[in-house]
Amino acid sequence: MPQFSYTAIDSVGVVTSGALSAVNQEGAVADLKARGFFPTDVTESHGSRAPVVTLKSGFSSAGSSGQRRGSFALRLPFLRPVKPRELMLFTRQLSTLLRAGMPLLRGLETLARHERNAEFRQIIDALSVHIRSGGTLSEGLAQHPRVFDWLYVSMIKAGEAGGLLDAVLDRQARFLEKSQQLRGKVKAAMVYPAVVMTVAMVILAGLLVFVVPQFKKIFADLLKGAPLPPLTQAVLTASDLVRNHYPVVLGSLIVAWIGFKLFQRSPGGRRFIDGLVVKLPIFGDLILKSLVARFTRTLGTLLSSGVAILPSLLITRDTCGNARVAGAIGFVHDRVKAGEPVARSLESTQVLPPMVTSMIDVGEHTGQLPAMLGKIADLYDEEVDNAVAGLSSLIEPVLILLLAGVVGTIVIALFLPIVRIVQLLT
């Protein structure tokens, strides 16, 4: 059986060279792909089998420039190697290049040359190598699940099958842009309350640690052991706990936080918390609207890209970001699989607003479900904008009152004994 020398790259950019036996060159390429490698060079050799050598220098094969680029990227499992904005720009630029008539391989090589993120550049190089060896773009993307999720890969696969890769990339870029805008709006609504609550906690800690103990000494000297009002005693006890037993307080907070995270990661706990957040008095409506926008935009984008309804529902379920909504979508998937319409199945879950199910029902009856889902997403994006504006004007006075209430309670607790002292002195 002929021997073939090869040079290949794995999914993280490590170059490997060696030799293998195969019937022909196509068989050697197929064998390497089956092992998880992306062959860059496969040639028949007539010598003895060469040992396999793995180059662990951290360099990646740059298919676009023919030279290696040195980059020692720090890979931590809890960090994303590519930021959402970088992925959005990559998708938009690749779509633009394909629409301009540039071949896919050359487009990837062009983007790799101009990519500043070293690890993302390695990934794009690996995609170029995979395309050059005869693979499809969706297969190459699937090799990097930390960067390209199931939703992204499924849309690209549908675009390849329909011969509309440039249009699907454009649609995916718009989807990522909308998702970024929505995520930014929700985060912006949460920043101000988080800052105010942090300041409130710092002020409260400062009062309990530095101010309250001074009053405690005054009370001990002037009241001569007389009983303190219950509110004052409660504040003094809290001050003593924070000041003298802070390891216990910190330890309790850490244990409570770990317990909360473990509960949140459990299936039942996540469903409970995700169901609770959409019922919060101030933020629940905003969160629900953002979930509706994300659900409808994801499903509409998938259907517009040519993905069938059942796989689209599964992908949407896994990417919606809320266990309660995900459970409803899974239920809808099972009912649609049994032949029931989407709107009727979704209405029976009573998770999404009735207007959403009504509009979906209209879309199904008119045969314009993807377009209707897009309209719903645009509508709820606008609703999120209005909700953020409303919260910005509502949260400020509420938090100011809350902060004033906390500080005022401590001040009242400290001045109640002073009244008693004045009475004793007179």
Helices and strands as residue ranges (DSSP letters): E 3-9, E 15-21, H 25-34, E 38-45, E 53-54, H 84-99, H 104-114, H 118-132, H 137-142, H 150-162, H 165-206, I 207-211, H 212-223, H 230-244, H 246-265, H 267-277, H 284-304, H 309-319, H 323-337, H 342-349, H 354-366, H 369-425
